[in-house]
Amino acid sequence: MKLWIVIAHIALVVTNLWVTAHFQEEIPEDNEFAEFEDFEEEKPSVLIEHASELPPEEVLNQDFEEDDILVTDGDTEFDHFQDEEEFEGLDVAPGNTGQKNDEPSTLTITKVPFHLRDRWDSYYLEILMILGLVVYFANFIVGRNKNFHIVEQWVVDHKQLLMDNFSLIGHSSSKSNENAGDDDFMRQSESQFSLYCSGRVGCESMLIELKLIKRQDLVAVLAQLVRPQNDQIHIEVELSKDEIDNFVLAIATKRIAMHLVRDMADISVYCPEKRSGEKFGLPSGFYVMSEIPEATVAILDTRIQQIFTKYAPYIEYIHISDQFSGRKPQEDTTQLTMPEVKRILLMSLNISLKGRTSNPETHEKFRPLLQLVFYLIDKLRRFKLSKEGKNKADKNRLRVEEAFLKTTHAARAEAAAQRREERRRVEHEKILQEEDPDKQRKWEEKEQRRLAKKRAPRTKQLKVKAL
């Protein structure tokens, strides 16, 4: 049945196309008013031709029939040329449209200039944009090469010292200190490089990050004129867990100390108070944040005080902690478990000072600061807290854990309730999928007893001893 409907539909479409094509052939396309040509009257044109053959007197005396008279209206299609208000501003007298006016014309013709390609001053915006792009890319190449040169020079000056202290240098596990090369630094960007070292007693690993000035960025170079910055090196040493005691200590400049107390979780919790570094034999520009006083006195010995005094402009901060968990979490985020902590030694050092470029002499001065890292690693392995110091550190950590559990009790209870409800929902769906009605009935009775017990008032029983 459907086949016949389709065949009939195709036949109708073909018939429609055929009729349309033949109909268009019969009617001319150019003359749309051909059907009205037979109804035009030719009599007025014949009368006019006959009148042109007669003399003028006979034409005047010719008696035309009323139907043959051609009446013309006074308002012709050319009367608007006689309207004075139609062509305002033209110096043409009314009625003399074909005559020329003797008065000079006030029409002025503007001279059109030649093409603008011969006038380079018209392209000053395009020229400035091209010059800006050329300067930007030239600065990009020069700045990138300069940062590469600083990194290569730093590796050449300190490669032997790193090889003497670590068995593996570089991010590749197949490289050892025997075949370490200048390309050991991993390029994270055009101004950031990192170097991984491992294989030393007292530490799990050491990560060195060179954070140089963005010399490849023209905007950053211009910002340097207003707010100069330094080429810095950040050293992160992950200490061994079994060989380091529990304490938090930080030494930093005034500006950095404010950021550490405000942003770092361990410092803001365990040692938020800032003390002047002069009390510990340090220069006046440094502040000390300490949890255990005896650890501060033991770490800041005479050698470290001398290095701080000699290289004070190159030291940003030193951070030692067994509770390092990074930055403080935001207020709108709620953690249900204690954050993971690790034992670290962080140091931030300046390779070049503000307004000065890095040079080989600066790298030579930087060698004692890198040796300071290894000195602190060995000193932290040997240092042990007293019994009072250990008890104080343990109490501080227990107090922080209790405060964390108290503040997150409601959130943890809510999360536990959600997990229980999820388990019940899964169990209910599993029971409904089974075809055994006895299991479904038992589960519903169990759920009703649980809800009834939950709604029942809680009573406390008191045991009274018999006399």
PyMOL commands that set and color helices and strands:
alter all, ss='L'
color gray80, all
select helices_A, chain A and resi 2-26+34-39+43-53+56-61+66-68+79-82+116-118+120-165+182-184+218-226+254-263+265-270+277-280+293-299+302-310+312-314+360-382+387-407+409-433+437-455
alter helices_A, ss='H'
color red, helices_A
select strands_A, chain A and resi 168-169+186-187+192-200+203-211+232-239+248-253+275-276+286-290+315-324+342-350
alter strands_A, ss='S'
color yellow, strands_A
deselect
rebuild
show_as cartoon
